[in-house]
Amino acid sequence: MTSGGELSARQRAVIAALASGLDKQDAAAVVGIQPSTVSRYLREPLFCAELRAAQDETLATVTRRMTGGALDMLTVLESIAKDKEQPPSVRVRAALGWLERTHRLLELHDLTERVAKLEAEHGTCE
């Protein structure tokens, strides 16, 4: 962390790497630092807060897009259910998969918020 309580460019690069889905080892390699440095960053409250914010934004974007498409998937299900001439198995499976994932994503979003609160209380995100 730089003086004044701001994150360094390197810390922001680690946040971007972790938020993109890389694990600690790979994030460290991408940024050119040791994994132990990433572990140290993950014990810093400001770093954790910024990482959590980046992850939350990604999750919120995915959630918005998936829930936005959920009505279309319901329409597909309805049309397939009424269309007795088309083999519906693939499209029905895709629609059901979409709806299932949307439901799971909403649950995950709720759990993520709860875990973030717990992590904030304990001062770590590792």
N, C-alpha and C positions, 0 to 999 in steps of 0.2 A: 504494500500500500504506500502511496506517496504521502508526503506531509500534507496536512490539511484534510485527511480523511477521504481522499479520492483514490480510485483504482488506477493502477498503472496501465499502460498500453498492453503490456504482457498479460496482466490479469484479465483485461477485457478480451484478449485473444483466447485465453483459456476458457473464459465464460462462453465465447462463441463456439469453441470446439466442443465443450461439454453439452451446450444447448443443442448442438447439431446431432447429438447422439453418440459421440465418441466417449469411450471410457477414459479413466485417468491416465492410463499408460499411453493410449493413442493421442489424447489431447496434449500430453507432455511432449510427445515426439513431434507433433505438428507445430507446436510453438517453439520447440527447441530447448526445453528445460527438463529437469529431472522429475520423475513421478512424485518424489518426496516433496518437491516444491508445490505441486498441485495439491497434495494432501495438506500441506501447511496452509495454502490458500483456503481450502475447504473448512478450515477451523476458524477463519476470520468472519465475523458477523456481517461486515459490509459486503464482502465477496459473496457470501451465502445469499444475502438479500438480493444482490444483483443477478446472481445465477438463477435464483428462484423466479425473479421477475422475467428473465429471458425465457425460462422454461414455461412459465405461466402464459406468456404471450403466445408462444408456439402452440401450446395446448388449446388456448382460447381460439386461435385461428382455425385449427383443425376441427374443434367442436362446432364453430360457426358454420364451416363449410359442410360438415357431415349433417348437422341438423337441418341446414338449408336444403339438402338433397333428400331428406327423409320423406317428405311429402311426395316427391317424384317416385320414390321407391314404393310407397304405398299405392300410388297410381298403377305402377307396373304390376304389383301383386293383384290388384283389383282387375286389371285388364286380362291378365293371364288366367286368373280364376274363372273369368267369364268366357274365355276363348277356348272352346272345346276342340278346335281343329289344329291348334299349334301344340307341339311338345313343349310344355312349360318348364321342365325340370331345371334347365340351366338358368333361365331368367328368374325363376322363383328362388333358386338357391342364391343367386346374386342379390336379389332384393332382400331376402331374409338375412343374408350375411350383412348387408348394409345396415338394416334396422338393428340387428344384434350388436354390431359394432358401435352404432350410435348410442344405444343404451349403455353399453360398457364404457364408452368414452365419457358419458355424463356421470356415471358412477366414479370413474377414475378422476375426473375433474373435482368432484366432491371430496374424494379421499385425498387428493393432492393438497387441497386447501387445508384439510384437517392435519395432515402430516406437516405442512409448512408451519402451522401454528405450534405444533409440538416441537419442531426443530428450533423455532424462534425462542421458545422457552428454554431450550437446552444450549443454545448458542453454537450449533454445529449443523452442517448440511452434508457431512461425509457419511 
